[in-house]
Every structure is written in structure tokens, then in C-alpha cells.
Amino acid sequence: MATALEATQAWVAALPGEDVVARIIADPAETILALEDRLKRMNKQIHLTFRSRPQAAIIESRPGMGPTSGTGSGRRR
């Protein structure tokens, strides 16, 4: 996967100051891409942990319930 900086430098037309803008945009763009990857890994872990529980099949059988929504349904307050 190309980094955000590489993607911003892939533009064909060059404008004055474009390299500066590309560096300014690249940092938050790389942060966003890293956060998206982290969220994917966290969601995968949530699903694996949820499905490892014996109650998972019962909770998922309820309409609208799945690994993400089902993780908080049995919480005690």
C-alpha cells in the first residue's frame, strides 16, 4: 500500500507550493490510514473474542445482534 505522501506526490500537474501542501496533508492522512488499520484489527479481535464465548450463538440469534452490538448486551450495571 502506498503511503499518503506517495499518493499525494502521484499527481500529474505540478502547482507552486504543491510539495509543501503534500507534506502538510501527508501527516494527518497517514494517521487516518493507521487508525483505520487499527480499527480493523480491533474489530477482528472483538469478533474473535465474542465468538469464543458459549453465549455468542444465543446472543447472535436475536434480531439485530452481532459481535459488535452483542458485546455490551449482557453487561451488568
Secondary structure, DSSP 8 states (H G I E B T S, - for coil): ---HHHHHTT-SS--TTHHHHHHHHHHHHHHHHHHHHHHHHHHHHHHHHHHTSTTHHHHHTSTT--HHHHTTTT---
